[in-house]
Amino acid sequence: MTRRLTRRLVPLVAAVAALAAVPTAAPAQGTQAAPAATHRQFAVGPQYDSTHVYVEPGTEQAFAASWVATFGGSTIGPNATQVTPTPSRTLSELVVSPVGTLSVFDYTTPVPYPFGTERTGWLVTDLDQAVRAARADGAAVTVAPFADPIGRDAVVQFPGGVNAQLYVHTTPPSYPELASVPENRLYLSPDAVGAFLRSFLAFTDGRIVSDDRRADGAAIGLPGTAYRLLRLTSGFGTTTVAVTDGHLPYPFGRELTGYGVADLGATLERAEAAGASVLSGPVRADGRDSAMVRFPGGYVAELHGDR
């Protein structure tokens, strides 16, 4: 088992190393470039970086069934367990799909603070070193490392209030590579974006792919307006940052993740047949078609054509 897992992880590590070696494009005027990395890279691969989905009580099975019917994939669980350092109980299920991995939580008790505010779970190579690096890079450790039933976790907060859970498993997981790497979608104010970029890019060893100061506001429900759109990449996958004045129509800003699909129209049809609702779109903006979809249990996601 260990040898098979090692053979699968070696290409991932090599791919991450290759990504880190790609020359960084010069940032647009006024963009704060990431400082040079001074510590090891902690990412393992984007298929191990899950969106944390907190569904309405009693809807975990409906959500998982709808997601798999829309995108394909498989589930592990649900299991009734405690995944927080203080007493709580949740049905926990892992959804492994071609467009991204999701950790689904259906709590049967109140959710202890600050859980539910973290948007992602990132598998890291070394939890303690990652926590130290996050602090050094300007993030706050909002939940100190703790043990869960299958490993250890911590929660960090980057400037701008962006929370991520870091984790390691006692037995390293092995998930298939993704057909499409999902986007971590962030909405930040002009006041917060500079500090966020310095901290986030330093910790993730990431880079700015593009910085559009006049992106089409139709993509975030504001046709006829413009906003700043940054696209970032790192070993933890891709991130989009919408810099706005906060005057956003529902449901924009409620989504955590964007998912690329080969045929947006067909995907939306499957989603609606599986109990999801299209809240906005499809709309053509920023070079692609996109829509906002609400799945059973309340999870809102952005879907877009990947070509």
Beta strands, then each sheet from edge to edge (+ up, - down):
strand 1: 49-54
strand 2: 74-81
strand 3: 90-97
strand 4: 100-107
strand 5: 120-123
strand 6: 140-148
strand 7: 151-158
strand 8: 162-169
strand 9: 183-188
strand 10: 207-216
strand 11: 226-234
strand 12: 237-243
strand 13: 257-261
strand 14: 277-285
strand 15: 288-294
strand 16: 300-305
sheet 1: 2+ 3- 4+ 1+ 5- 8- 7+ 6-
sheet 2: 10+ 11- 12+ 9+ 13- 16- 15+ 14-
end
